[in-house]
Amino acid sequence: MTQPPADAQPEVDQDVKQDSLVTVVVALVANGLLAIAKTAAAALTGSAAMVAEAAHSWSDTGNEVFLLVAERRGSKPRDASHPRGYGRATYTWSLVAAFGLFSAGAVVSVWHGLTELTAEAGEESFTVNYVVLGIAFLLEGTSFLQATRQVRGAAGRIGLHPLRYVSRTSDPTLRAVFLEDFSALLGILLAGTGIGLHQLTGDPVWDAVGSIAVGVLLGVVAVFLMRRNMEYLVGAGTSPELQDRVLTLLLGHTEVQRVTYLHLEYVGPRRLFVVAAVDLVGDDTEDHLAVRLRRVENDTEKDDLIEDAVLTLSQPDDADLVPAGTR
């Protein structure tokens, strides 16, 4: 059983949000322009692979719109009706994007490719397809470089390989844009290969196979993204490194003598709900303990990573929790 993805430690929240917004906007503009160009090329040439690429770009464009909604809805500050914030809305809208748009692109591409397997060959302008695919590769490459820059920066701050970070990060927007751009570049190569083999052999089946290959690629990406978003919606586990970070934060408070229980749960990208049992320094009356406990909660929530903290008192016989590095 694979470990649920989790950030090893928080990024600088404001910088990451700004980078994510720029990454989504760059991808939205690139995919919107490409969707129009590929649709025109598909209409002019009748290429099944180009139809698949047009469906791919339209699905990506719609996906960016949903991701912008996800960023906006998920960044709303917490209130009385949502004491742990609106961060889970990011996963909900990202799940909708992955299911509705990636899957729609996959279904259209595979279905069109299958129908074209038995269709009669017609005249096709290969030059138009190559020009559009070449431009698409440049634009998608630009968007992918922006996503890669953000991934490398965030991964470098916590010492993870960029691909491992993409799998484990609690930021669904960054994961979706990175994989979307990567699959777009790979899809262009698959479509170009199908069109090229059609031209070389004179057999339009290769064009249809290219369309099917693009659809299968989209389906794989869709399933991966849906699984990741579902994990966070139902309560993804956190990494040992993140557990140690929060434990160290609690033990570093002047009022906390020991921690005997710790539960972490993602309630949004880079946002945690913390439940802990602690033993406070010294002896005090019950009413004073309640006040001190609330003060520790408030101080803990000042950390950029923590959305809400609920602390209770430890039992005398409970075993202490210590960070892994001090065992």
N, C-alpha and C positions, 0 to 999 in steps of 0.2 A: 504494500500500500504506500503510495507516494505521500510525502509530507505536504500539507497544504502550503501554498505560497505565502510568504510573509516578508516584509521588509526587515532587514537586520537591525536597522536603526533609522531614525527619522532624517529626512532631508531638511534643508532650510525651507520652511513652508512657503513663504512669500515668493522666493525665487523660483521654486518648483512650479507653483501655480502660474506664474508669468510665463515660464518656459513652455508649460503645457498648452496655454492659450495660444502662444505664437505657433507652436507645432501644429495644432489643430487648424488654425487659420491658413497657414501655408499649405497644408494638405487639402483643405477645402477649395482654395483657389485653383490649385493644380488639377485636382480631380474634376472640378466643374468644367474647366476649359477642355480637358481631355475627353470628358464624356460627350461634349458637343462634337469635337473633332472625330472621335471614333464612330459616333452615330452616323455622321455624314459619310465617312469612309465606308462603313458597312452598307449604307444605302446605295452608294455609287458602285461598289464592287461585288456585293452579295456574298462576301466572305463570311463563312460560319465562325471562324476564329475571331474575326473582327467584331462580329455581333456579340460574341462572348466577352471580348475586351470592352465593348461599349457598355454591356450590362455590368461588368466589373466596375467600371469607372462611375456609372450612375449609382451603383450600390455604395461605393466608397464615398461619393458626394453626400448621399443621404445619411451615411454613417457619421460623417463629420458634423452634420447639423445636429444629430442626436447627441453626439459627444459634447457639442457646445451647450446644449440644454442640460446635459449631465453635469458639466462643470458649474453652470449657473445655479441649478437647483441644489447641488450638493454643497455649495459654498455658503449657503445661507446660515447665519448664526443661530445657535440654539435658542429656544424660547420655552415658555411654559408647556406648550403642547408637545415639544420635541426636546426634552432635557439633555439628550445626547446628540443633538444636532441633526442635520439633514444629510449627513455624509452617505448614508446607504442609498439615497436617491441616485447618486452617481453610479452605483452598481446596477440599479434597476434600469436606468436609461441606457447604460452601456450594454446590458443584457438584451434590451429591446433592439438596439442597433445591431448587435451580433446576430440575433435570431431573425429579425425581419429583413435586414438589408443584405448581410453577407449570404444568408441562406437563399434569399430571393435571387441574388446574382448567381449563386451556384445552380439553382434549379433551372433558371433560364438558359444558362450556358450549356448544361448537360442535355436538357430537353432539345434545344436547337441543334446541338451537335448530333444527337441521335436521329433527328428527323432528316438532317442533311446527309447522313450516311447512305441513304437510298435515293436521294434527290438526283435529278439529271444535272450534268455539268453545264454551266453557262459561261459566258465571257466574263473575264475578271481582269481588273487592272491591278497588277501586282505592285507597280510603282507607287500608286497612291497608298496602298497598305504599308509599304516599307517606310515611306516618308512620315506617315502618321505615327507608326510605331517608333520610329527614331526620335521624333519630337516627344512622344510620350515617355520614352526612356529617359530623356534629358530632364523633363519636368518632374517625373516621379523620382528620379535620382536626386534632384534638388530637395524635394520634400523628405526623402529618406535620409539625406545628410543632416537635415535639421533634427529629425527624430533621433538619429544616431548620436548627434552631438549631445542631446539632452540625456539619452540613456548612458553614454559614457561618463558624463559629468556626475550623474546621480550614482551610478555604480561605483565610480572611483572614490566617492566620499565614504562608502561603506565597505570597500575592499572586495567587491564581487565582480565576477566576469559579466560583461554586458548582457549576454544572452541569459545567463542565470538570473540576473536582475530583472529582465523582462518577464521571466516566468514567475518570480517570487514577489515582485513589487505589489503593493496594495493600491497603486494608481492605475485604474482600468483605462483611463484616457491615453496615457503614455503607451501602455501595452498594445491597445487597439491600433493606434496610429503607426507604431513601429511595425507591427505585423502586417498591417494593411499595406504600407508602403513596400515592405519586403515582398509580400505576395504579388503586389502590382508589378514590380520589376521581374519577378519570376514568371508571372503570367504573360508579360510582353514577350519574353524569350520563348515560352511555349507556343504562343500564337504565331510568332515569327517563324518558328521551326515548322509548324504545320503549314503555313502559307508557302514557305520555301520548298518543302517537300512536294507540295501540290504543283508548284511551278516546275520543279525538276522532273517529276514523274508524269505529270499531266493527270494525275488521279486526285479528284476532289475529296476523296475519303480522308486524306491527310489533313485537309483543312477542317473537316468535321472532327477528327480526332483531336486537333488542337483546341477546338471549342470545348470538347468533353474534358480535356486535361485541365483547362482553366477552371471549369466548373468544379472538378474534384478538388483542386487546390483551394478554391473558395470555401468549399464544404469543410475541409480539414481545419482551416483557420477559424471558421464559424464555430465548430464544435469546441475547439480549444478555448476560444474566448468565452463562450457560454458556460463552460465548466468552471472557468476561473471566477467569473462573476457570480455564479450560483454558490460557489464555495464561500465567498465573502458575505453573501446575503444570508446564508444559514449559519454563519459563525466560523470563519476560518481560524485555525490555530495560528499561534505566533511562534517565531523561531526562538531557540534557546538564547541567542544573543540578545534579542529584544527583551526576553524575560529578565536576563541579567541586568540590562540597562535600567529597566524600571525598578528592579529590586535594589540596585545601587542607589537610585534616586531616593527611594523611600528610606533606606538605611542612612543616607547622608543627611537627613533632616535632624535637626538638633533635638526634636521632641521624641523621635523614634528610637527605641532601644533594640528591638528585634522585630522581624517579620516571620510569621508562621504559615501564612497562606497567601497565594497570589494568583489571581485570574485576570487574563488580558483578553480583550475581544475587540476586533476591528469594528468601528461604527462609521467608517469612512476612510478615504485615502489618507494614510499617515495620521489617523486619528483613532485613539484607543479609549475603551471603557475599562477602568481598572477597579477590581474588587480585591481588597486585601485585609488580612487580620494582622494587627500590630500590637506590640506592647510598648506603652509610652514610658518615658523616663520618670522615675520617682513614683511615689504613691500620692493619690489624690482622691477627693470625694467624687461621687458619681456625676454630679452636675458640672464640676470643673473638668472632669475627664471628657464629657460630651463637648464642651467648648473647645478644649485642646484638640480633640479628634477632628472637629470641624475645621479648625485652623490648619491642621496638617492636610486635610482634603483640599482646602482652598489653595494652599501653597503648591501642592502636587499638580493641580490643574493649571498652574502658570506655565508649566512645561508645554512647548509647542506641540508635542506628540499626544498629550492627554486631553481628551474632551471632557470626561467626567470621571471622578474618583469617589468610590464609596468604601469607607474604612470601618472596620469593627475591631473590638478588642480580642486579643488572643487569650486562649485558655492557658493556665499556668503550665500544664504538662505538654503542650504542643511543641513539636520539634521546630528548631530554628531553620529558616531558609537562608542560604548564603550564596552569593554569586559564584559561578563556576571557577573563576580565576583565583578565588581565595580558599578553595577547598584543599 
